[in-house]
Amino acid sequence: MAVLLFNLKNVPDDEAADVRELLSQHNIVFYETPAGKWGISVGAIWLNDDVQLDDATHLIEKYQRDRSHHARSEYKRLQQEGGVERIMDRLKQSPVLFVLYLVIISLIVYFSVAPFLYLGD
C-alpha cells in the first residue's frame, strides 16, 4: 500500500528537487502527486510500499538537518558581514515610505477593532 513520505505543501522547489534526487540516488522507488489547481489534493512524494520507508525517512531527516544547519550558518555569516537587513536599515533607506506603511497598518488595525470598542455605547 502507498505510504506518504514527504508532503510538498509550502516546500521550496529546490528542496523538493533535492529530495527527489536523494531518493533516486539511493534507489528508493517513489511517485509524486501534484497539489491540484485549488489545493484540494495533497501534493506529496509517496512510496509504493513501506518496505523502504525507514531508509527513506532517515535519508530525508538527515537531509533536513544538514539543510537547516547550512541555512543557519549562512544567516550567521550574513549577520557578521552586515548583509542582513534590519528594520532600522529600512527606516534609514526610506523614512517616508516606512512612516506611510505604519500609518496604513494603524488605520487597518483601528477600523478592524473600532466597531468592537463601541459596542456597549
N, C-alpha and C positions, 0 to 999 in steps of 0.2 A: 504494500500500500504506500502511496505517496506521502512524504513527510516534508513539512515546511522547514526549510533550513535557514533562510535569510529573507526577512521582509525588506522590500525595497522602498517603503514609504519614507520620504524625506532623506533618502540616501543620495549623496552626490554621485554624479555619473562616473567620476574617476574611481571612487571606492567600489561601486558596483562592477566596473570593469576589472579592477584588481581582484575582487572575489571570484569572478568568473575565470580569470586567468589562473588564479591559485588552485581552484578546483580542477581545472583542466590539466594543470601541470602534475597533479597528484592522482590523475586518472579516476576521479570521482565523477560518476555519471549523474548529471542533473538536467533539469529543464527549467525554463523561466516562463512565468505568466505576466502579461502586461497589466498595468493598473486600470486600463479602460478609459473611455472618454470622460465619464462622470465620476471616476474614482470609486465605483461600487465594488468592482472585483479587486482582489488582492494582487498587487504587483510584488512578485516574490521569486526566489530561487528555491526549487523543490528537488528533493531526492526521489528517485524512482522507488527505492525501498530503504528500510532503515538499517541495512547491513553496514553501510559506510557512514552512518550518522555520527558516531563517536569521533571518527577520524576527521570528518568534515567540520564538526563543531570545534574540535581542538585547533584545527588549522585557522578557522575564522577568528576564534578568540585570540590566538597568538597574533594574527594579522592586526586585529583591532587594538591590542595592547601596544604593538610596535607603532601603529599609525598615531595613536594617542600620544605616545612618548615623543615621537618625531614632531608632532604639531605643537606640543608644549615647549619643547626645546627651541623650536623655530620662533615661537612667540617670545620666549625669554631673550633670545638673541636679538630680535627686533626691538624689544624694550630697552636693552642695553645700548643698542645703536641709536636709539631715539626714533625709530621708524614706526612706532605705534602712535596713532593719532589719539589724543585725549580731548576731552570736552573743552578744556581751556585753549587748546590749539585751534579748535573750530571757532571759538569766540574771538580769538585774535585774527583769524583769517577773514571772517566776515561778520562783524558785530551786528550790523543792521539785519541781516538775514537771521542770525541767531535770535535776536530780540523779536523779530517777526514770528518765528516759529513758537517762541514762548507765549506770545500773545494769542496765537491761534490755538495752541494747546489749552491755554487758560480759558478761552471762550468755549471751547468744546466741553471742557470739564464743567464750567458754570452752567451752560444750557442743559447738560445731562443731569446735574444734581439739583438745580434750582427748583424744578417742579416738586421735588420731594421735600425741600426745605419749607415750602409754603403750603403744605398740605393741611396743616392744622389751622390756618388762618381763615 
